[in-house]
Amino acid sequence: MNFTEALQYLDRFINREATAGRMHGLSLAAMSELVKCMGEPHKDLKAIHVTGTNGKGSVVSMTQSILSANGLRVGAYMSPHVDTIRERFLLADSEVTEEIFADLILDVSQYVENNSLEPSYFELLTAAALLLFSNEGVDAAVVEVGILGRFDATNVLDGEVAVITNIGKDHTDGKKEWRRAIAAEKAGIIVEGKPLLLGHSEEDVLDLFLAENPEPLFQNGKDFLVEESIPAVGGQVISVRGIFGRYQEIFLPLYGKRQAENAALALASAETFLEGSVSEDAIEDAFANLSVPGRLEILSRRPIVLVDGAHNRDSAKHLAETVNEVFPANRRILILGILEPHSPEEIFAELKDISPELVVVCDAPSPRAIDVHVLEDIALKLGFEVAIAENPYEATLHALRISDEEDLIVIAGSFYNVSECRRAVSDTNS
């Protein structure tokens, strides 16, 4: 099986990432059966298990980088990917090769076919990641939850450390008590007697986390925090009080207050796993070449093209705050393509604060894309000048054609937009 054949095999299975709205009827049964047939590779792993509505991908990336720089052999599993599915599998701080990926899918496919199993696309990928990390004998596996937590495929793991970044309004109908419903599902990754780290204090739902009997509990703002964050060229300089140490004037090549908080949570997660402080040299090495695709990522400098996967109210608010703090510009152009079940009204409500002179709406590349005319109507009601593009690629080309070198183009609404926007910038510059 080669890489193309591996992708074709995966496409035979239901992809809930492409079709999912609010999740009902989730179960661990299929995943539990699959890993049992595989010899339970997950039981070989010491894992840091990360869930949350926003920031979990950044926290996973930073945590694995810190542990790798500290001398551990680390595997990381993340979703979704931006350009290539191989982004989901990191080993020793690098994406796996096409050959390794194809071999993993071949191995997992044989277990599936020989045992007449019917896993989902995500369950297959998760099984492949667990098999990879077991085969490679990693010292630590940093694993991102796909959806919620309790019944996510990754929750066959009993993590050494559980991390919950925040509780936000995704995968819910938004009715009364939605925060408690979401928190209860995310609490499902907590292992009794093992540490839990919270990226936000979440006092209103803290009882749900405590009911799972973590030991100990570490909270942002109490047990660790960002003491200082100063904007700098290419990112920011942060000082963090960790659980076991203080880390002064560390350059973080990412923008925004939220990424500083994610860095503090990642540091605390690494400390907890290591049961001690991390050397500042290791942190500097970890952050030196840190890249988190699609998270406040600059694709071009003149004009500045900034792409972010902001897909809900909370992440859109953070994007708007960062743009206004870090990226002054003569004119701002906003490109948006949004997926169901996210609320375009809520996203527009936050992103209007960047005061774009033009909003270019487009269909995001997904079956869940919200119709471009729905986005147009919302933007017009808010008083914006609006243009329509067929897709993110055409939207980016249009924005680049009409922009000056001093302008700022902001692309948001979904991680699914990022790859096409990056291709448009590359084609324009070639």
Order of alpha helices (4+ residues) and beta strands (2+ residues): alpha-alpha-alpha-beta-alpha-beta-beta-beta-alpha-alpha-beta-beta-alpha-beta-alpha-beta-beta-beta-beta-alpha-alpha-beta-beta-alpha-beta-alpha-beta-alpha-beta-alpha-beta-alpha
